[in-house]
Amino acid sequence: MNYLAHFALSDLNQEHIIGNYLGDFIRGNSMENFSVAIQEGIRLHRNIDSYTDSHPIVIHSKRYIPQPFSRYSGILIDVFYDHFLCKHWQAFYSMPLYDFVQYIYKILTQYEAQFPKRAKLFSQRMKQENILLSYMTIEGIRKVLERIEQRLRQPNNLSYAISYLTEFFPQLEKDFLEFYPQLNKYINEPTT
């Protein structure tokens, strides 16, 4: 899942939101400098990624992404699923999407001083370009893919893969609507 889903699955817990955000920027065990709750959020991020990457529905969705983009199918499906989360937000959450996004931006601002440099820069860019709400439109998704394209080391033309979202929209939406409740249940189940 991409940023919007990670934030949504943090259950409005500020430090879990921050840890879930930092999960893409903190490697290995280098999280000792953060509070216990932020560390829990980082572990939550990794848990979400692990569950998502190995889930049969997500693996099925990745089959809609052929060569030359199949090596990026995980990234693409994460972003596409955030589009569907925007589209179906009210089916899962009572807080309006716009209000939720403003809450996230406020939390990021409060904690930015603690972020590693890359995380701080991306947080500022996320707010400035309103990336979370850009997931709502196909054009917004294309722009997100262009930004990801620039961050990847090898030339990839990732933004061209938007055609798979439009071509397989009903199938991918169906997959998302089956998968997301399962992910939500998995994350919210008490561990024994």
C-alpha positions in Angstrom: 0.0 0.0 0.0 1.1 3.6 -0.6 1.1 6.6 1.8 -2.6 7.2 2.1 -3.4 3.6 3.1 -0.5 3.5 5.5 -1.8 6.7 7.2 -5.3 5.4 7.3 -4.3 2.1 8.9 -2.6 4.0 11.7 -6.0 4.5 13.5 -5.5 8.2 14.0 -2.6 7.5 16.5 -0.2 10.4 15.9 3.0 8.5 16.6 1.8 5.5 14.7 1.1 7.8 11.7 4.7 9.2 12.0 6.2 5.7 12.3 4.1 4.4 9.4 5.4 7.4 7.3 9.0 6.8 8.4 8.8 3.1 7.5 10.0 4.0 4.0 13.0 6.0 5.3 14.3 4.1 8.2 16.3 1.0 7.4 16.9 -2.1 9.5 17.0 -1.5 13.2 18.0 2.2 13.0 14.8 3.3 14.9 16.2 3.4 18.4 16.2 7.3 18.3 12.4 7.3 18.2 9.8 6.9 20.8 8.3 3.4 21.5 5.1 4.4 19.8 6.9 5.7 16.6 8.8 2.4 16.6 5.5 0.5 16.7 4.4 2.6 13.7 7.5 1.7 11.8 6.8 -2.0 12.6 3.2 -1.5 11.5 4.4 -0.1 8.2 6.6 -3.2 7.6 3.7 -5.5 8.7 1.4 -3.8 6.2 4.0 -4.1 3.4 4.7 -7.8 4.2 1.0 -8.8 4.3 0.3 -6.8 1.2 3.2 -8.1 -0.9 2.4 -11.7 -0.2 -1.4 -11.5 -0.4 -3.0 -13.6 -3.3 -5.3 -10.8 -4.3 -2.4 -8.3 -4.7 -0.4 -10.9 -6.6 -3.4 -11.3 -8.8 -3.6 -7.5 -9.4 0.1 -7.5 -10.3 -0.7 -9.8 -13.3 -2.4 -6.8 -15.0 1.0 -5.1 -15.3 3.0 -6.6 -18.2 6.5 -6.0 -19.4 8.3 -3.7 -19.4 6.6 -2.5 -16.2 6.2 -5.9 -14.4 9.3 -5.3 -12.3 7.5 -2.2 -10.9 4.2 -3.9 -10.5 4.3 -3.7 -6.7 4.8 0.0 -6.8 2.1 0.5 -9.4 -0.4 -1.6 -7.5 0.3 0.3 -4.3 -0.4 3.6 -6.0 -3.4 2.3 -7.9 -4.9 0.9 -4.7 -4.5 4.3 -3.0 -6.6 5.7 -5.9 -9.3 3.2 -5.1 -9.0 4.0 -1.4 -9.7 7.7 -2.2 -12.7 6.7 -4.4 -14.2 4.4 -1.7 -13.0 6.3 1.3 -16.4 6.7 2.9 -17.0 3.0 2.8 -14.2 2.5 5.2 -13.9 5.7 7.3 -16.3 8.2 8.9 -13.9 11.2 8.8 -14.1 12.9 5.4 -11.1 12.3 3.3 -10.2 16.0 3.0 -10.3 16.4 6.8 -8.2 13.3 7.3 -5.6 14.6 4.8 -5.4 17.9 6.6 -5.0 16.1 9.9 -2.1 14.0 8.4 -0.3 17.1 7.1 -0.6 18.8 10.5 0.9 15.8 12.2 3.8 15.6 9.7 4.5 19.3 10.3 4.6 18.8 14.1 7.1 15.9 13.9 9.2 17.1 10.9 12.2 18.2 13.0 12.7 14.6 14.0 12.8 13.2 10.4 15.8 12.1 8.5 16.6 14.6 5.7 14.9 12.6 2.9 11.8 12.1 5.0 11.7 15.8 5.9 12.0 16.9 2.2 9.4 14.5 1.0 7.0 15.4 3.8 7.3 19.1 2.8 6.8 18.2 -0.8 3.8 16.0 0.0 2.1 18.9 1.7 3.1 21.5 -0.8 1.8 19.5 -3.8 -1.1 18.0 -1.8 0.0 14.5 -2.9 -2.5 12.6 -0.8 -5.5 14.2 -2.5 -3.9 13.9 -5.9 -4.6 10.1 -5.7 -8.2 11.0 -6.3 -7.8 11.5 -10.1 -6.2 9.6 -12.9 -4.1 12.7 -13.8 -3.0 12.9 -10.1 -1.9 9.3 -10.2 0.0 10.0 -13.4 1.8 12.9 -11.6 2.6 10.6 -8.7 4.1 8.0 -11.1 6.2 10.7 -12.7 7.6 11.7 -9.3 8.4 8.0 -8.5 9.9 7.6 -12.0 12.4 10.4 -11.2 13.4 8.7 -7.9 14.2 5.3 -9.5 17.7 4.7 -10.6 17.0 3.1 -14.0 15.1 4.8 -16.8 11.6 3.4 -16.7 8.9 5.7 -18.1 6.7 4.6 -15.2 4.1 7.2 -15.8 3.1 5.4 -19.1 1.9 2.5 -16.9 -1.2 4.7 -16.1 -2.7 3.0 -19.1 -3.0 -0.3 -17.1 -5.0 1.5 -14.4 -7.5 2.8 -17.0 -7.5 -0.5 -19.1 -8.0 -2.8 -16.1 -9.9 -0.3 -13.9 -12.9 -2.6 -13.0 -10.7 -5.6 -12.3 -8.2 -3.7 -10.2 -11.1 -1.9 -8.3 -12.7 -5.3 -7.6 -9.4 -6.7 -6.3 -8.9 -3.6 -4.1 -12.4 -3.9 -2.6 -11.8 -7.5 -1.7 -8.3 -6.9 -0.4 -8.6 -3.8 1.7 -11.1 -5.1 4.3 -8.9 -8.1 4.8 -5.9 -5.9 5.3 -7.8 -3.7 7.7 -9.0 -6.8 9.7 -5.4 -8.2 9.8 -4.0 -4.9 11.1 -6.7 -4.5 13.7 -6.7 -8.1 15.0 -5.3 -8.3 18.5 -2.0 -10.2 18.5 -1.6 -13.1 20.9 
